[in-house]
C-alpha cells in the first residue's frame, strides 16, 4: 500500500534527457546562485522572534539551522541531479517510495509554500508600516496594521484582538502579487539580480555600521533560555524557527543538471553558499545583540514568553507605552536597530530595501506553490480542472487565485513567527523524506547513474533525517500539531479522491513534463 504505484524513474529520466540543459555552471556561479536564493526574508523578519526565543544564543541557532540545511542539501542534490524535472521533492518521492508518500510530500510542500508566502507578506507589512511612519509620520490604525494575538489555554486556542484585528497591508501585497501571476508576469534574471544586490548591500551596511558599536555586556547572559527550552524556546527552538531563513538553498541542488563536474562543484556551491550566508547571519545577529541588546521579554514571574502568545503582545504593548520596548518586540528589527544607534536615514533605507525586495519573494513562493499544484493535478491526484490554463494569459489562473486567497487570509490573521514555524513543519517533513529517499534508492537501484553522489551517504543522510526530525520536535506545539492535522486532511483527500483518479493507478505512465503547455520548472523561493 505504501510503496506501490512508483512512477517509472526510467520514464522521468528519459524526459530529462530530452530536455537536458547545457552544463555551464562552475563552483563560483553555483555559490553566488545559492547566496542570492538564501539571503532574504528570514534574516530581515525573524531576527526579533529568534532573539525572543534564544536571546544572544540565537547566533548558535543560525549555526545549527545552517548545518542541518547543509546535510539535507547534499541529499537533495543527489536526487536533483538524477531527476532534474519539475515537482521537486514530490517527484523524487514518487519515483522512489510511491504515490502515497509522494502525495504526503506534495501536500506538505503546499503547506510550506503557501504559509511561507503569508509569512513574507506579514514581514513586508511590518517594514512598510515602519518606513511610512518614520518618513512621513503617518500610520495605519492599530486594528488594520496587525492580526490578532494567538495563544493556548490548555489545548484550546485563544484570540486577543486588543492589539490588532487584521493586517491590511499583508492582504494588499498578496492580492497584488496574485494578480501579477494571473497576468503571467514573472521576474527576469536581471531584475532578480538587482533585488539580490539590494538585499546584500542592505545587510552589509547594517554589519559595517553596527560592528564598531558592540558592547560586551549585551551578550550576557548568553543563553537566557538554555539549549532546549519549552514550547519552541531555547537555542534549538530558535534554530527550528529560523530554518526558514535558509530555505532556498535547493536552488543550487536543482541547478545540478546545468553544472560542470557536478560531483565537485555542487557540494562546493552548497557548502560555500550556506557558509557565507551563515557568516552573514551571525554578523547581523551579533550587530543586533551587541548594539541594542536582545534579551527576551519576561512576564511578572520572570518566565520567558513565547513571541507568538497573547501575553507577549500585551507585555510588548505595555513596554512600548513606557518607551522601553526592546528590539525583540519590533516588526522591523534591522531598520529599528539602526535608528536606535543614530543611523535613522540608513535604517529607513534598509526598510526601503526590504520593502522593495520582499514582494519578489512572495511572487516566487506563490509561483512555486501553484506549480506543485499543477504537477499534482496533471498526475490526477488533484482535480484536473485546477490545472486549467487561462485562454488569454496562459497561466493556471484557478489555482493561482485560490492560492492567493489562502495566502492573504493567513497573512491577515497570524503573526509572522507563527507562520514561519508552520511553514518549517512542512519543509522539514519534505527534507526528511528526501533523506530517506536517497538511502532507499542507493539500496534498491545502486547501479543507477548519479551525476552527483552524496558523500558518506550512510552518515550524511541519517544525520539529515535526524536533524530535520529534531528541529521539527523543537517547534512550538501549535506548529507541530499543524503538520499531522494537515496530513490527516491530505490522507482523507487521497483515499477518497486522489487514489481513484490517479493517472498512474489507471495504468497511464506518461510524464507530463513533455507536454508543450506544461509550466517551466519553478525557481526555488528566495527566502
Phi, psi and omega in degrees: 000317184281319187256016177274173178055057176273126179292139184298116178293327178298319179294319180296317181291327175297320176298313181300322181295321181290333182245025184297149186255159179292131180276106186226347187273132175261186184296320181295315180297321178296319179297316179295321177300315180296318180299316180297325182282330186274310186292124180175238192305311189305312185289327178288324193256321192265001181301317182295316180296321178295321178294323179294329182276329187227356183062212177302338178296354179297340176297321175292328179297319178297322180292318180297312181297320179296322179294314179298320177298320184296312181290325176294323181294324179295322175292315180303322186295323180297314180291322180296324179286333179277325187233066185279063179228175185292157177113345174054223184299333177299311180294318180301314182293322179300323184279346185244312190244001173099174191293318184298311180291327175297319176301316182295322177293314178299320178296322177291324178294326175300315177299316183299306187293312185294314182290324177298319177299321177297319179299319179293322176302316180292319177298317177299318179302315181299317181290320181293315179298316179296319180297314180296318181297320184276343180257332182239345184079002180264161179195159176283152170302149185303323185289346178255357186253358181202148174282176180289165174269135182249148178206183179230135168242104191069241177249010181261128178289146176237150181230134179238116181264011186288338182244010178164150180240313184210140181265091185296315179300325179297321178295317183295317182289324177296318179295318181295316180294319178299317178300316179298320180291325176295322179288343178098015180284132175223160181285143170273163180298324182292319178296318180298320179298320178296317180295321176299316180298320179299315180297316183292320178297318180298314180292322178297317177299319178300314182295314183298320182282330185272329186302317181292348187253013182293143178237125184301325183294339179288348179266007181241131353289145184286324183235071184295337180248006178079185179281310179244104178266194179256145176048052174089358178273173181092170183299315181289324176298319177293323177298321178298324180286315185275004167308328176306327184288346183255344183298133190129345177299338180292354171301323178290316182300314184285350176269007183300327182294336183258013189257133171288134179048065186300330182297329178268314191280328180297310178296326177296315180297317180294303184294322180296312181293319178294322179294315180296318180293322178297319177297316175305311184295320179296318180292320177296315179299317178297323179296318178295310184296312188288337182266312185244355181081150182214041176286142183291153176284139181239160176275184183298333180273000179088007180275136177291135184265147174290137182293351180261351191275163176297318182298321178297315180299318179295318181294319178296320178296321178296315180292325178296321178297332178271358183074024185236023185296122178286168184294336180294344178270353186282146174264000178216066193301317185290314178296319181293323178300314180296324177295322183287338179258024171073034170235061186297323181294314179294323177301317178294325178292323175297318175299321178294319179300316179296319181295326180282318190278326188293326177301329178293328177293316178301316181301314184289329179289316177293322177300311179299321178299312183293329180285327173296315174306314185300311182296319180293322178292322179291338174276356180087000183281340172236158180307127184294341177295336177296334182272008179303135179263135181299133185297333182261313188268348178058041177236153177286079195289325183297309182287333176294315179294317178301313179298317180299321178295316179298316179299316181296317181295314180296318179294331182288330193237001182232149179285157188296318183293325178292321177295319179297318179298318180295317177299319180298326181299319177291319180297313182297322177296316181297317180290326175300316180292325177296317178299319177294318183298320179299315181293318180297317183291329175297326180277317186278335183216064187292337185269358181298139178295130179235103178303326173232132178246125177301123180290148177049051190305321185280000171253310185295312184295315175298322177297318179298314181297314181292324178296315178296317179296317180297317179294320178301316182292343179259009171287160175301157186305315183299315181297320179295324183284334182298319184298309179295326177294313177299318179296322178296319176299318179298320179296320178299316179296319182297311186283334180268342180226302193296317184298322180284338183256358183302131176297318181295320178295334179271004176096005179267128182243019182295150179252113193290344181297345178284341186292140184294336182261007178291143181288160177291164177300131184293142172286130181301147183297140176273101187248000000 
